[in-house]
Amino acid sequence: MGLSLSDKKELESLLKFHSLKINQMITFSKNLIPSQGNIEDFAYGFIVGTIIGNYSEKFFQRHNRGPDNDELMDIYFTMSLRSAKIRKTIINELKY
């Protein structure tokens, strides 16, 4: 069945919110990155993980359960559609 319309809107809202805060999240990532890591990859994982984690928590609070397999597929499909834009934004922010 997948995500309901309100759940999809919630995920889109989180994506929009975090896209406005990417610069702050990159700065935070720079303080956390292990010495052997790549800041671009670390920031990408941190940002995507934060979005998915925040959404999962909100989903659980709303439904008193975790997402089922169909809902997880919708979440990851939505994230996959945005992943290139997130990575490109990170690369652009790191140039400056």
SULJOCOR-V960818 format. One record per residue. N is the residue number from 1. OMEGA is omega as a letter, one per 20 degrees, with the letter a starting at -180 (999 if undefined). NEAR is the number of other ideal C-beta (glycine too) atoms within 12 Angstrom. Layout:
N_OMEGA_NEAR, N_OMEGA_NEAR
//
This chain:
1_r_13, 2_a_19, 3_r_27, 4_r_18, 5_a_12, 6_r_14, 7_r_29, 8_r_22, 9_r_17, 10_r_29, 11_r_35, 12_r_23, 13_r_19, 14_r_30, 15_r_30, 16_a_17, 17_a_20, 18_r_32, 19_r_24, 20_a_14, 21_a_24, 22_a_32, 23_r_20, 24_a_19, 25_r_32, 26_r_31, 27_r_20, 28_r_18, 29_a_30, 30_r_21, 31_a_14, 32_a_18, 33_r_21, 34_a_14, 35_a_8, 36_a_8, 37_r_16, 38_a_17, 39_r_27, 40_a_24, 41_a_20, 42_a_25, 43_r_35, 44_r_32, 45_r_25, 46_a_31, 47_r_39, 48_r_34, 49_r_21, 50_r_29, 51_a_34, 52_r_29, 53_r_19, 54_a_24, 55_r_35, 56_r_26, 57_r_17, 58_r_23, 59_a_28, 60_r_16, 61_a_14, 62_a_20, 63_a_18, 64_r_7, 65_r_11, 66_r_18, 67_r_29, 68_a_17, 69_r_13, 70_r_15, 71_r_27, 72_r_22, 73_r_16, 74_r_26, 75_a_34, 76_r_23, 77_r_17, 78_r_29, 79_a_30, 80_r_16, 81_a_16, 82_a_27, 83_a_21, 84_r_14, 85_r_21, 86_a_34, 87_r_23, 88_r_17, 89_r_28, 90_a_33, 91_r_20, 92_r_16, 93_a_25, 94_r_24, 95_a_11, 96_999_10
//
